[in-house]
Amino acid sequence: MIEILNPTLLTRAKVTGALVADILQTLKSRCVVGTNLLDVDRWAKAMILDAGAQSCYVDYAPSFGRGPFGHYICTAVNDAVLHGRPYDYTLAEGDLLTLDLAVSQDGVAADAAISFLVGDVKPPESVAMIDATERALAAGIAAARPGARIGDLSHAIGTVLSEAGYPINTEFGGHGIGSTMHQDPHVANTGRPGRGYKLRPGLLLALEPWVMADTAELVTDDDGWTLRSATGCRTAHSEHTIAITDDGAEILTLAR
């Protein structure tokens, strides 16, 4: 299903996007050395419910997961990259943490992810990997405009990631979003320009470049959800929800 939102729903999407951005920035400020991932999940739950919104994750049970996700945020540490299920883990100095959050409010969802280093230790390789995903995300957003094709966005994202030297996995990527979290079209993190669905004003997309330092192969954790790098290398993930407008793309989940 591909949804094209009317102006009323687009206005609601902006509110949802701002909520997601605010929650992520608040959680980032709280994620210090000694923070437990289960506390991060509890904080996310409280902020979502206090806003009168709903989690897109807690009851989510797609074919690639094992049963309902059961938590309010994805927390991926170091070699974990996607669908990180919070567990009893205390953040340590230099950990690379990704927070991925999707929320629905007034019938419209928004989805975003940020990766950052915990504490004062900043390994250059990790800093560079996070930067590459952020630059790839910016390139994908810059390519998003009415009349462009999904392949144009994928190509822009993939060019940045490839030039930075990272292998690219195409099993999981960006996606349409609207009344539900995951919709068509799929937006792979590499692709051929001029191919795929033609973008129209009112379309919402969640673009999410993610990489693993030295592999494109994923393994699934024992929890049935968390995806990790097959080699145990570090990973990074950046994501924004954008709206296609007459003038280009508007980022709905940008921190303010």
Rosetta blueprint (number, residue, H / E / L):
1 M L
2 I L
3 E L
4 I L
5 L L
6 N L
7 P H
8 T H
9 L H
10 L H
11 T H
12 R H
13 A H
14 K H
15 V H
16 T H
17 G H
18 A H
19 L H
20 V H
21 A H
22 D H
23 I H
24 L H
25 Q H
26 T H
27 L H
28 K H
29 S H
30 R H
31 C L
32 V L
33 V L
34 G L
35 T L
36 N E
37 L H
38 L H
39 D H
40 V H
41 D H
42 R H
43 W H
44 A H
45 K H
46 A H
47 M H
48 I H
49 L H
50 D H
51 A L
52 G L
53 A L
54 Q E
55 S E
56 C L
57 Y L
58 V L
59 D L
60 Y L
61 A L
62 P L
63 S L
64 F L
65 G L
66 R L
67 G L
68 P L
69 F L
70 G L
71 H L
72 Y L
73 I L
74 C E
75 T E
76 A E
77 V E
78 N L
79 D L
80 A E
81 V E
82 L E
83 H L
84 G L
85 R L
86 P L
87 Y L
88 D L
89 Y L
90 T E
91 L L
92 A L
93 E L
94 G L
95 D L
96 L E
97 L E
98 T E
99 L E
100 D E
101 L E
102 A E
103 V E
104 S E
105 Q E
106 D L
107 G L
108 V E
109 A E
110 A E
111 D E
112 A E
113 A E
114 I E
115 S E
116 F E
117 L E
118 V L
119 G L
120 D L
121 V L
122 K L
123 P L
124 P H
125 E H
126 S H
127 V H
128 A H
129 M H
130 I H
131 D H
132 A H
133 T H
134 E H
135 R H
136 A H
137 L H
138 A H
139 A H
140 G H
141 I H
142 A H
143 A L
144 A L
145 R L
146 P L
147 G L
148 A L
149 R E
150 I H
151 G H
152 D H
153 L H
154 S H
155 H H
156 A H
157 I H
158 G H
159 T H
160 V H
161 L H
162 S H
163 E H
164 A L
165 G L
166 Y L
167 P L
168 I L
169 N L
170 T L
171 E L
172 F L
173 G L
174 G E
175 H E
176 G E
177 I L
178 G L
179 S L
180 T L
181 M L
182 H L
183 Q E
184 D E
185 P E
186 H E
187 V E
188 A L
189 N L
190 T L
191 G L
192 R L
193 P L
194 G L
195 R L
196 G L
197 Y L
198 K E
199 L L
200 R L
201 P L
202 G L
203 L L
204 L E
205 L E
206 A E
207 L E
208 E L
209 P L
210 W E
211 V E
212 M E
213 A L
214 D L
215 T L
216 A L
217 E L
218 L E
219 V E
220 T E
221 D L
222 D L
223 D L
224 G L
225 W L
226 T L
227 L E
228 R E
229 S E
230 A L
231 T L
232 G L
233 C L
234 R L
235 T E
236 A E
237 H E
238 S L
239 E E
240 H E
241 T E
242 I E
243 A E
244 I E
245 T E
246 D L
247 D L
248 G E
249 A E
250 E E
251 I E
252 L L
253 T L
254 L L
255 A L
256 R L
